[in-house]
Amino acid sequence: MESQAAEVQKKTSLLNDAKFRWLVFSVVVVGVFEFLSLVGWHLPPAIDAPLFAIIILVIGYPTLLNGLRALIKLNFRSINLLLLIATAGAFYLGEYEEAAVVIVLFTLGGRLEQFGIETSKSALQSLVDRTPKTATVKDAGWNSEVPISQIAVGDVLIIKPSDMIAMDAEVVSGSSSVDESTITGEPLPKDKHAGSKVFAGTLNMQGYLEARVT
């Protein structure tokens, strides 16, 4: 489990993403030269155009390529085509820094959005992996270990200290604290007693609970 968590963290860390680091570097470079241009300082033309052309092509080639494809298909609603037109127009007018700003910020925003999606998927997968495959069910005074797939609404779960809660349920007896950080992100455990809701994938701390599946 720990190795899987480490692998998830590695995959979803922006700092381990070489493309993201290059994007951040490009944002800094473009931002510095954009600021300098605002105060009246510009690179020599022989350096200015090639430098920003390289940044635009290296960072934005997927966007520009998709923009060309959209243009060929006359798909004028494509955001990539709009970016292509904006970048080409700014470059044609000699506003090389502005052209680079457009493509770099768009690409950075797309990468951050992708990272958010990947992180959400990893968090959901981690929650699924943490959910136990069986649970202890109270039945006519007997406690039996039952696969999750065979537990029905209304069954009473026996939740012991340090148990991972298998299904959403409502506490009918007992009291405890439950670590819900896996679903809420809050570090402090929540007190649970009769009438409280408990959720699958959360961790019972020190108390004993009986909870009816909802």
Secondary structure, DSSP 8 states (H G I E B T S, - for coil): -HHHHHHHHHHT-GGG-HHHHHHHHHHHHHHHHHHHHHTT----HHHHHHHHHHHHHHHHHHHHHHHHHHHHTT-TT-HHHHHHHHHHHHHHTT-HHHHHHHHHHHHHHHHHHHHHHHHHHHHHHHHHHHS-SEEEEEETTEEEEEEGGG--TT-EEEE-TT-B--S-EEEEEEEEEEE-HHHH---S-EEE-TT-EE-TT-EE-SSEEEEEE-
